[in-house]
Amino acid sequence: MDKQDTDGLPANEVGAWTQEKHERLRKYVDSSHGARRRFKSRTCTYVDLYCGPGRSWIRETGVFIDGSPLIAFDSAATHGDQFTEILIADARPDYVAAAEKRLQTRGAKVQSFRGEAHAVVDQVIAALDPDGLHFAFLDPYNLGTLPFSVIEKLASVKRMDLLIHVSAMDLKRDLHNYVRPNGPDDLDFFAPGWREHVNTKRRQDVVRQDIFEYWRSLIKSLGTSPNDCIEVVENSKSSDLYWLVFVSRHPLAHKLWQAIANVSPQSRLF
C-alpha cells in the first residue's frame, strides 16, 4: 500500500528489514568512494532498475525512509565522490517520476526509464559511458522479475559491479509450484536451464540451495564473479527473505564488499 509523503509524492510500504539491506548499499557506496575518485575524468554511474518511488514507509512503525536511489546518492556524497549520473527504472511510471523528482531536488543528474527491467536494460546500457565506472543495484520483488538476461547484459559492461537481492522467500514459498512440470516459468527466467542441473526429488532445502548455486554458476560463466560472502536478510521470525549477492570482475571491489558485509549483529552469512 502506498502513502503520500510530506513532499506530496508516493511512498511504498516496506518491512523493517528493508533498513538492513539498505545499510549494505549505503556502506558499499561509501567504501567505494576511492574508485570513483580515480574515475573523476570519466563517468561514474549508479543504476537502479527497480528504483521504486524513492521513499518508503515502514509498516511496523509508520516511519518514512529513503529508498535505494536516494540512499546511494547521499552515501556517494559522504567523501565528495558523487556519482556523475544516476539511471533509474521501474515497472511503475509513477514510481519512476517520483524517484526522479526526489533525486533532482537533491541535485542529482538523472536519466529515467519506464518499464520492467528486461524491457529497458538495453536502453540503460546504451546510455552508459563504455569507459566509465558503474554500479548496479538490483532489488526485485520476486524471482520472476529478475530474468537472467538482465544480469547477463549488465555484466557485459566493462566496469560494472552489481549488488543483487535474490528473493529467498519466493524460492521457499513457491518451490513446490516451480518444480512442477507445468509450473510457473519464473525459475526458467531467473536461472535458465536449471531443470537439467537440479534434482528436484531431493529435500526442498537442498533443491533451493542447488538452484541458487546453479544460478551463481551462470554468473561465473559470464566472466565475472559472485562473491562467496553471501549475506542473509531475515524477517522478525528469522526466516530468510533475501540473499545478497555481490558481483564484480575486480578484486578490490570484492575486498570492499567483504569488509562491509554482515553489518548487523543479527545478520549472518549464508
Secondary structure, 3 states (H helix, E strand, C coil): CCEECCCCCEEEEECCCHHHHHHHHHHHHHHCHHHHHHCCCCCEEEEECCCCCCEEEECCCCCEEECHHHHHHHHHCCCCCCCCEEEEEECCHHHHHHHHHHHHHCCCCEEEEECCHHHHHHHHHHCCCCCCEEEEEECCCCHHHCCHHHHHHHHCCCCEEEEEEEEHHHHHHHHHHHCCCCCCCHHHHHCCCHHHCCCCCCCHHHHHHHHHHHHHHHHHCCCCEECCCCEEEECCCCCEEEEEEEEECCHHHHHHHHHHCCCCCCCEEC
